[in-house]
Amino acid sequence: MDRMYRVLGYWTIVIALMAFWAQLYPMALIFFALTAFFVALSYLNLTERTYLNIFFGFMFVSFVGFTYYTFFVMPVGPQDHALLNMIM
C-alpha cells in the first residue's frame, strides 16, 4: 500500500509541473504540497488499514471542499474569479 502512495506522489508531481508550466501557480503549489504529503506518508510504513483510512479522509475532505467551492465560491458568468481576488 505504501507504493500506491508513491504512485499518487508521481501523478501529483506530473500535474503540478503541468500547472506550473501553464502559469497556474496556486494550483501548482497545491499539487506540489500534495506530492510532498503522499511521498512522506509512503515512507512511514503504516498498516494497510491506516493507509486506507488516511486516503478515505483525504478524499472526503477533497470532495466536500470541491463541492463547497463550486456552489459558493466559483462565479457564475464572466465576472472576476472570487478565489483569485481573495488570494491576490
HELIX and SHEET records of a PDB file:
HELIX    1   1 ASP A    2  TRP A   21  1                                  20    
HELIX    2   2 TYR A   25  SER A   42  1                                  18    
HELIX    3   3 GLU A   48  TYR A   68  1                                  21    
HELIX    4   4 TYR A   69  VAL A   73  3                                   5    
HELIX    5   5 ALA A   82  ILE A   87  1                                   6    
END                                                                             
